[in-house]
Amino acid sequence: MNALSVKTPVYLDYNATTPVDPRVLERMLPYFSDIFGNAASDHEHGHEAHQTVEEARSQIASILGARPDEIIFTSGATESNNLAIFGVAQRYQTKGQHIITSMIEHPAVLDVYKRLEALGWEATYLPVDSYGLVDPDDLRKSIRPDTILVSIMTANNEIGTIQNIREIGKITREHGVFFHTDAAQAFGSIDLHVEELNIDLLSISGHKIYGPKGIGALYVRRSRPAVLLQPVIYGGGHERGLRSGTINVPAVVGLAEAGKLAKDEREQWLEHFVTLRQKFLELLMASVDGIEINGHPEQRLAHNINFYIEGVEARSLLVRLKDVSFSTGSACTSAKVEPSHVIKALGFQEERAHGSIRISFGRQTTEADIKYAATRLANEINYLRRLVY
Ligand SMILES: *Cc1c(COP(=O)(O)O)cnc(C)c1O
């Protein structure tokens, strides 16, 4: 504890992961040892587990405006992205081998694209503007007769920018190209209706929405048009043969409950986040100058702030601020610090990528937390700047 009586370290990295909501945990508990059957077994224990899984599937489908048989359970958004992209690419390779994505995707999309390029596919990486938005006209121009897939994330995990998904869906549908969106960050925070938005494949993750880690789902459209996938994981033929492996029943229950809570309480939390975001920026800007916001000012996630701190290395700040958990967006490979590919793609100097940090808050974040973090950040920024100048 400290002067402001907040519990430290203050967690401000909800874009990286969220704690399991106690109500979600409560719902999951019976499925570990009381109702423990294998959902694929043909006896009473199995039927009970199967019934539970199908209820969870319906719940998630209804949130997305989808049919229950269009939801495939996976181990998370990474696997969902792999299944969607490898699955379409391999299934439709005789139709064409050109695939499109954006430069600011999560590595779980970008690295799949790179792998497909190594295997002979041709990929286009669309640029973004200084707010992180893909220009729909760029997308339209990049579609060719041999294009089979467009994968563009709904909301970005580093800068919070929300893409013009509706327009992208319109364009892909007009051109008869499948549209996959990584909605790991957006699901739960914004309304996503796959029918209205012309989405063909959509990835979600449990641990980004106060559900458990190691569970996710992929929405796969089954009509107008049906999307066929080549599986990535083979075995017992679970999930209509698209994802073999015994279903993690408690995690599936947790994912569905987390999705339901996020939908039911969206407005309430949105208000909380807007207040915290405003407060944090006010406090920080009052004691530090040379701060520039990354990402879109309005078309964005409310619980994310990414900003550039002039003249300060984000890494130095992270090392000094042990009592606040936030992210620099950089990937630390063994040899060197690789600055964020997202910030680099916004078109600024390399320095902006090295000097940007992300803070993201959640349901548990209080105004005292925000005040503590803003004060600590301001102190350390001013200290580091004095060292340099
Ligand atoms: C967290 C995240 C992922 C990875 O999800 P996992 O469930 O951890 O595999 C993919 N994409 C985005 C945008 C994310 O934020």
The ligand as an SDF file (V2000), in Angstrom:
LIG
                    3D

 15 15  0  0  0  0  0  0  0  0999 V2000
   -4.6530  -11.5290  -27.6300 C   0  0  0  0  0  0  0  0  0  0  0  0
   -4.8470  -11.4600  -29.0860 C   0  0  0  0  0  0  0  0  0  0  0  0
   -4.6590  -12.5800  -29.9010 C   0  0  0  0  0  0  0  0  0  0  0  0
   -4.2150  -13.9150  -29.3450 C   0  0  0  0  0  0  0  0  0  0  0  0
   -5.2420  -14.4920  -28.6150 O   0  0  0  0  0  0  0  0  0  0  0  0
   -4.9550  -15.8060  -27.7090 P   0  0  0  0  0  0  0  0  0  0  0  0
   -6.3120  -16.2120  -27.2760 O   0  0  0  0  0  0  0  0  0  0  0  0
   -4.0690  -15.3600  -26.6100 O   0  0  0  0  0  0  0  0  0  0  0  0
   -4.3120  -16.8130  -28.5910 O   0  0  0  0  0  0  0  0  0  0  0  0
   -4.8760  -12.4350  -31.2490 C   0  0  0  0  0  0  0  0  0  0  0  0
   -5.2440  -11.2730  -31.7760 N   0  0  0  0  0  0  0  0  0  0  0  0
   -5.4410  -10.1730  -31.0440 C   0  0  0  0  0  0  0  0  0  0  0  0
   -5.8780   -8.9130  -31.6850 C   0  0  0  0  0  0  0  0  0  0  0  0
   -5.2360  -10.2240  -29.6790 C   0  0  0  0  0  0  0  0  0  0  0  0
   -5.4010   -9.1290  -28.9380 O   0  0  0  0  0  0  0  0  0  0  0  0
  1  2  1  0
  2  3  1  0
  2 14  2  0
  3  4  1  0
  3 10  2  0
  4  5  1  0
  5  6  1  0
  6  7  2  0
  6  8  1  0
  6  9  1  0
 10 11  1  0
 11 12  2  0
 12 13  1  0
 12 14  1  0
 14 15  1  0
M  END
$$$$
